[in-house]
Amino acid sequence: MKITVCIGSSCHLKGSRQVVEQLRELIDRERLGDRVELGGTFCMGRCQEGVCVTVDDVFHSVTVDTVGDFFEQEVKAKV
């Protein structure tokens, strides 16, 4: 599974750095590092939609407050 988080300026202002940090911690805590690749990219072109995240090329809008639920539903449940 590949998770890509936008780290462009708009998403950065909306908390993408914290989202990346939380995802990294969750991946480590659940010992999923061998099955989940976490990466970053610049602008995904959907700047109005929050911190843009893709999971295997499927788009999601994530915030610092929703990253835990996102991880449980879109990552952990599908690995």
C-alpha positions in Angstrom: 0.0 0.0 0.0 1.3 3.4 -0.9 0.2 6.6 1.0 1.1 9.9 -0.5 0.6 13.2 1.4 0.7 16.6 -0.3 3.4 18.8 1.2 2.7 21.7 -1.1 2.2 25.2 0.4 -1.6 25.1 0.8 -1.6 21.7 2.4 1.4 22.6 4.5 -0.6 25.5 5.9 -3.4 23.1 6.7 -1.2 20.8 8.7 0.4 18.3 6.3 3.5 18.0 8.3 1.6 17.0 11.4 -0.5 14.5 9.3 2.8 12.9 8.0 4.2 12.7 11.5 1.0 11.1 12.9 0.8 8.6 10.0 4.5 7.7 10.5 3.8 7.1 14.2 0.7 5.0 13.5 2.5 2.9 10.9 5.4 2.3 13.3 3.0 1.5 16.2 1.1 -1.0 14.2 4.3 -2.5 12.7 3.1 -1.9 9.1 6.3 -0.5 7.8 6.9 -3.5 5.6 3.5 -3.2 4.0 2.8 0.5 3.9 5.0 3.1 2.1 4.6 6.7 3.2 5.7 9.4 0.8 5.2 13.1 0.0 4.5 15.0 -3.1 3.9 18.6 -4.1 0.5 20.0 -5.2 -2.1 17.4 -6.1 -4.3 20.2 -7.6 -7.1 19.9 -5.1 -5.9 22.7 -2.7 -9.4 23.6 -1.5 -10.0 20.2 -0.1 -7.6 20.2 2.9 -4.6 18.1 3.3 -4.6 15.9 0.2 -3.7 12.3 0.7 -3.9 9.4 -1.7 -4.0 5.7 -0.8 -3.0 3.7 -3.8 -4.1 6.6 -6.0 -7.5 7.0 -4.3 -8.0 10.6 -3.1 -8.8 11.5 0.5 -9.0 14.8 2.4 -7.5 14.5 5.9 -7.0 16.9 8.7 -4.9 16.7 11.9 -8.1 15.9 13.8 -9.2 13.1 11.4 -5.9 11.3 10.7 -6.5 8.6 13.3 -9.9 7.7 11.9 -8.5 7.9 8.4 -5.7 5.5 9.3 -8.1 3.0 10.9 -10.6 3.0 8.0 -8.4 3.5 5.0 -5.1 1.9 5.9 -5.2 -0.5 8.8 -8.5 -2.1 7.7 -7.2 -2.7 4.2 -3.7 -3.9 4.7 
